[in-house]
Amino acid sequence: MNKHFISLGVIVLGALTLTSCLGDNSNNEQTFTYNYGGNDCFNRVTDLETGDTYKGLSPTYTLSYRMVAGKVDVTISNLKLSADQSGIALKLPEMKFSQNKDTYFIESRDTDITPESQGATTPPYLFDAFATSIFPGCNVYNINYLLTNTYSNKKYKVDVYGTKYKYFGDIVFSSENGETSFKSEKNEDRYLGVIINPETMKASLLANNLEVAIGKRVSFGIKDLPVTLTSNGFSISSPADQNMQLLNPNLTTEQKGRTIKNISVNATLATGATITFECNLDTDGSYRAFAPGMRYLIYKTTDKN
């Protein structure tokens, strides 16, 4: 029987403080503020009447966690719901937050929310639902909401996408002939990363310190992969059986004699991604990689006592 626990190496002071201060009844309020926005994320806005989607670039989300109160204050800036709209700013009333005991994420959610200080008798915007699930120490922010424009009665679904993702988890490498395989275990220094350019909708896949076989570790990158946004995440794929030149992780220099093909990334914003590819690493061999359960945080498995 196994259990999962989070590796202490990825817990940062801010997240620990969120956990430890929830039960603090002192009068000295502590506030931790996190800004998520600019080049770090973009909005996928879906018009729920027409089904049309729009990419809103460079929004900003400010989340201020008040530890003693157990409340979070959220402000949104440069929110654009369509191409012809200027950016708007909305401040939500305080919401309760708690830490999920299974995922360790800090969560808050509410429904039927009227933003503060909209300067009108009838508020122009209402939130039908708003939810956040974050782990700020690892720069992981999952934010989504439903919003209504009360003047036009149009409803929108907004999903916030990051431009940089880092995934951890076990990766199974099979040799080219399929006769042998090696399981690269979870490790803080071993991960797969995705960088998305929301303007071009092209992505880069980065591999850091992957152990493809005992004693063989590699790092590489590949860029200009097409990205498709889905209802709950995104997908990336390369042309079938087409070899692509591997680059160094900085994406500027070719790794001669090394190629990659049949890349597939299926990501869900709330949880992580499944990633597969085939690579020819020159003298280090050729491998098929299968990573079915990549996650944002590092979990290890131990025998349950």
N, C-alpha and C positions, 0 to 999 in steps of 0.2 A: 504494500500500500504506500503510495507516494503523496507528498504534499508539495506545494509550491510556496516559495517565499522570495521576497525581493532582495536582491544583492545589496548589501549596505553600501557598496561603492558608488551607487547611483543616487542615493538619497542625499539631497543637499540641505543645508541649514534651513532654507526657507520652507521647504516641505515639512521638515521635522517640526518646525515651529508651528505650522498650521495645525499639526496633530496635537502637539503638547499643550497648546494654549486654549483649546476649545473649552476645557473645563476650568479655566482660570477665572475666579470670581473677584479678582482685585479691581480696584477702580482705575488703574493705569492702563488705558486702552493702548493696544499695539496695532499698528496698521502696516500691512505689506502691500505695495502697489506694483502691478506688473503691466507693462505696455506691450501690446502685440499688434503690429501693424506696419505700415510703410511697405518696404520691399519684402517683408517676412510673410505676407499673406495677401489673399484676394478673395472677393465674394463671388459666389455663383448664385445669381438671383433668378428664380423661376417665377414667371407670371402664372399663377395658378388657374387663371381663366383661359389663357391661350396656350400655355405650355412653353412659350418662348423663354429662352434663357439669355442672361446678360452677365458679362464679367465686369465686376466693379473693382477697379485697381486701387491699391494703396489706402484701404480703410484703416482706421485705428481703433483698437479696443483697449480701454483702460479698466483694469479690474483692481479695486482696492478692498483688501480683506481686513476687516476689523475683528481681531482675535477674541477679545473678551465678549463682544456682542454676538459673535458667530454670524456676522452679516457681511455681504459683499455689495459694494457699490460699483455699477457698471456704466461707463460712458462710451458711446459710439461716435466717432467723428468721420467725416468724409464718406458717408454712406450714400451711394448712388444706386438707385433702383432701376434706372434705364439710361440709355445713352444721351438722352436730351435733358437729363436732370442734373442740377448742381448738387454738390455734396451737402448732406444735412448732418446735423449733430443731435443726438438724443441721449438723455440721461434717464436710466431706469431707476425706479425706487428700490430701496434696499431689498435684498433677498437673503434667505438663510443659505448656509452652505455646510457641507459635511464631507468627511473623507470616506470613500468607499473602502470597506474592509477587505474586499477581494482584489480590487484593481489598484488600490492606493491613490487613485485620482481624487482631486478635490472637486466636488460636484455641487451645482446649484441649478434649480429650475423653478419656473413659475408659469402661470397662465393668466390671461385676461389682465394685461399690464398696461397702465396708462403712464407714458413717460412724463417726467417732470418738466415744468417751465417751457411749455410749447408756445406760450404767448397768445393763446386764442381761447375763446369761450368754449368752442368745440375742438378738442385736440385733433390735429390733422393726422396723427399716426397712433395706432394702438398695436400692442404686441399680443397676438393670440396665444403665443407660447414662446418661451425663451429658455435655452439650456446651455450650460457650460460644463465641461469636464476637462480639467487641466492638471498638469504636473509641471509647474513652472521651472523646477530645477533642471529638467531635461528639455525645456522649451517646447513642451507639447501642449497645444491648446485646441480642444475640440469645442466649437461654438456653432450653434444653429438656432434659427428662430423663424417664426411666422409673423408677418407684419401686414397690417391693413392700412391703406390710405383712406381715411374716412370721407374725404371730399369726392374721390373718384370711385370709392368702394372697391378698389382693386386690392387683391390679396397677393402677397409674395412669400415665397419660401427662400430663405437665405442660408446657404451653407458656406462656412468659412474654410478656405483651403490654405494650407501652408505652402510656401515655396521651397522649403527644405524639410525632408523627412529622413530620419535615421532609424533603421530597423535592426533589432537583435533577435537571435534565436538559433536553433540548431539548423545546420545545412548538411544535407546528404550529398556527397560527391561520388558519382559512379565513374569508373574508368571507361574509356572509349569503347572497349569491347563488351562492357556490361558485366564482366566477370567479377569485378571487385568493387567495393564501395567503402567509403570512409565517412564517418559522422563527425563533422566539425562542431564541437560543443559550444554552448552559449558562453560568451566572454565579453567583458566590457570593451576590449580593444578590437573586437571582431564584429563587423557589422556591414550591412548593405545600406547605401544611401540613395535618395532620389532628390534631384534639384529640378524644379519646374520653372520655366520662364512663361508667365501667364500671357505675355504679349504675343509671343510666337507659338505658344502651346507646344513647345519642344522641351524635352527633359534629358537630363544626364543621369546615368546609373553609375554609382561609385561602389567599389568593393575595397574594404580595408582589412588587411592582415588576415585574409581567409586562409584557413589551413585545409588545402585540398587533399593532402595525404600526410602521413606521419613525417614530420620534418620539412614539409614543403608549404611555405606561406607566401601568398601573393597579394598585391594591391594593384588595382587598375581602375580605369574609368572609360566610359563611352558616352558620347554626346549626340545631340540632334535626333533623339528618339521621339516620335509623335505621341502626344498625350490625348486621351479621350476622357472627359469628365463624365462620371456616371451619377446616378441618383444618390448614391451614398459614398462615393469615393472617386477613383480614377483607374484607368488601365493604360498600360504601355506595352507595345509589341514592336518587334522588328520584322522585316520581310522574311518569309519562310526560307530557311536554308541559305540565307545570304550572309556570307562571312563579312564581318565589319572589323576594321582595324582597332585594336585596343590601344588606349592612351594611358599615360601616367595619371595618377589621381588628380593632378592639377589640370588635366585636360588640355595640355599644351604640347606634349611630346609623345610621339608614337613609341609603342613598345614593339620593336621589330620582331617579326616572326610569331606574334601573338594575335589571335583573332577571337571573336565572339559571334554567336548566331542564335537564332530562335529565342530571343529574349521575351519574357512574358512577366508583367507585373500587374497583379490585380489587388488593388488597395481599397480598404474600407476605412474611412476617416476615423471611425470610433474605436477601431481595434488594432489595425496593422495591415499586413500584406502577405500574399503568397507570391514568391518570386522563383522563376526557373530560367535557366539559360544553358548553353553549351559553349565551352571555351577550349581553344587550342593554345596551350601555354608553352609552345616550343619544346625545349628540353625537359620542362617540368611535366609534360604529358597533356593529354586531352581528357576532358571531364564533362559530365552532365551534372548540373547543380539543381537540387530540389529543396526549396525552403518554404514549407507549407504554412508555417505558423509564426511568421516574423511579427514582433511586437515592439512597442515603443520603449518599454522598460525591460530590464534584464531579470528574468526569473530563473532560479535554479531548482533542481529536483533533489530531494533527499528522502531517505527512508523515514517513514513516520514511526515515531516511538510509541 
